[in-house]
Amino acid sequence: MLFLDSSDPREIKDIFAWGVVKGVTTNPLIIAREAGNVDLEQRIREVIATSFGPVSVELTTESESEMLAEALAYHAWAPERIVIKVPFSEMGLRVTHALANKHIPTNVTCLMNFNQAYLAALAGGTYVSIFSGRVRDMGYDVRPVIAMTRAQLDREKLAAQIIVGSVRHLMDVNEALEHGAHIVTVTPTILRKMLHNPKTDETIREFNSAWANRGR
């Protein structure tokens, strides 16, 4: 399954018309780059209006009480759609567990290894987000992390689903799915690269040319 990593309503609307993505993930960095000082609630409501499925909105406060208050405020914007994106930490686990007890879905984010993903799942995270590109930046192979996490979730019948994000290359998508990710979240740029193959373009041109020149 694919989610779209974007906060641009126009781009989201265009890509959802393809029928290939099932949700949206956002983060403060994406929103700051794409929208600057836009009002967050307005932006998220625009994202919701141009998409379907879960929409992840990330917490930016740091204390437990602030994070919980922020989470409840975001969730109230669209209770049937909003997923609270919780940065991983000891405090994040507390918040994840508290929100799970309130039946509010969470996406525990910024995970770099199996241990973190496992703890996030045990705390009740709906999704556990492993950052492929950033794991590779540290010099590690992310594939065993994904595979070990999926095997443990299945073994213990934990409900969490693995999202693989921080995707930088087409092969990151392929390898994440091959090694057990339930979901890969991709930028519009990566998704558009998935469309193209030179041989496909060549073959289509050949077929169209043959049809146009028939009978000549």
N, C-alpha and C positions, 0 to 999 in steps of 0.2 A: 504494500500500500504506500502511496505517496501523499505527503502533505506539502504545502507550498510555504516557503520561508519568505514572507513579504508582508508589508503593511500598506502597499500602494493599491487603493481600491480599483483604479482603472486596470492595472495589470492583473489583479486578482480576478476581476470580472472576465477579462479576456481569457485567462488560462482556465478558469472553471468551465468555460464554454467547451473546452476540449473533452471534458468528461473523464479526466484521468486522475485528478487529485481529490482527496476526501476530507481535507481540513487545512487549517492555516496555523502557522506558528509565527509569533512576533517576539522581539526582544527590544530593550531600550536602545541598543546600538542601531538596529534596523530602522526603528522609528525616527531616531535622531538624524540618521543619514537621509532618509526618504522624505521626512516631513518637518524637520527643524523643530520649531517651538509650537507645533500644533497642539491643540487640546487633546489629551489622550482619550478621553471618553468619546469625543466626536470622531476621532480617527478609528477607534475600535468599532463604534457603531457603523461607520462606513464600510469597514472590513466585513462585518457581519452581514450587512445588507447586500454585499456583492459576492457572497460565498455561501457554502453550507458546510455542515459538520462542525467539529470542535475548533475553537479559536483560542490559542494559548496567549495569555497576557501575563507578563512577568512582574513580580514584586520588586520594588526598589528600596524599600525600607529595611532596617536591620534588626531592630528589637522584636521579640516575639509578639508583644502586644501591638506594635505598629504593623507588623506583617499580617497579623490576623485581621486587623481593622481594614487594611488595604485590600486584602483578599476578599473580604465580605462586600466591600464597596464595588470591586470589579465584578464579582459574581452577580450582584444585583442588576447590573446592566443588561444581562441576558442569561438568566439561570440555566436555560436549556442548552446554551452554546459555549459559555465561557469556561475555559480550563485555567486554573491558577498555576502559573509557572513559578516554581519555588526554587531559588538557588540552593544548591546542596551545601549543608553545614550542619553542625549539631543543632543550631537554632532552626535550620530548614527542616530537619527531621521532626522536630517538635511541632512545627507549623503544619507539615504534611500530615502527621498523625491526627492533629486536632481537626484539620479540614476533612480528613477521611471519616472521622466520627460524625461530622455534620453532613456527610454524603456529598461533599463538594469535590469535583474531580481536580486532580493535580498533575502537573508535569514537572517532575524533579529534574533540574537542569544543571549543566556544567559538570557532568560526570566524566571521569577520566580513567576509571579502572573498574574491575569486577566488584571489588569490595564496596565501593560507593554505590554502584547500581543495585547490589544485593540489599544493602541497608535501606536504600530508598524504596525498594519493593516491599521489604518487611514493614516499613513504616506506614504503608498503605497507599503509596504513589500509584496513580492510575497509569501514568507513563513514566518511564525512566529514560532520560536523554543522554546518550553517550556521544561525545564530541569527537568524531573521527579525525578531522584535520588537526585538531589541537593535540590529540594523543600522538599522532604521527610527528608533530612538531617536537615532542619530547624524545623522539627516537624510538618509539615503541610501535609494535604491530597491533593495530586495533582489532584485527579479525579474531584472535583468541578471546579478547574481552567480550566481544559480541556473542561468540559461540558459548563461552562459559556462562554468561549471564542467561542466555536463552535456555541452556540445559538445566540450570538451577531453578529458573522460574517454572519450567515444565515439571521438573522432578518434585518440587514442593507444591505444585498447582497454585502458585501465586498468581494473582489476577493482573499484575502489572504488564504493560506492553512496552517493548523496547522501541524507542525512537532513536535513529542515528542521524545526527546533524553535523554541522561544520563540514559539509560535503564540498569538496573542491574540484573533484574530477569525476568523469563518468564512471570510471572503475570503482570509485568509492561507493556509488550507488549499487553496482552489481555485487560487489563483495559484501556489502552490508546485508543485502537480501539473501545472498547465498549462505551467509554464516548465521542467520537466524533473526535478523531484525524484523519486527512486525511492520515497522513504518520507517521510511526514509524521508526526511524533510529536505527539500531542495529549493534553491533559489531559482527565479525565473531564467537566469542565464544558463544554469546547468540543465534545467528542464528543456530549454530550447535546443541545447546541444544534443540531447537525447533524440531529437527528431531526425537528425541528419546523418546520412551516410552517402559518400560520393557515388557509390555503385547504384544506390537507390535512385538518386537524381539522374544519373546517366541512363538507367533503364527506363525511367518514366519518359525522358526526352525521346529515347529511341521508339517507344510505343506510340507516343503522340505524333512523332514525325512520320512513322509508317502509316498511321491513320490519315494524316493530312495529305500525304502523297499518294494515297491509294488510287489506282486507275490511271495514273499519269504515265 
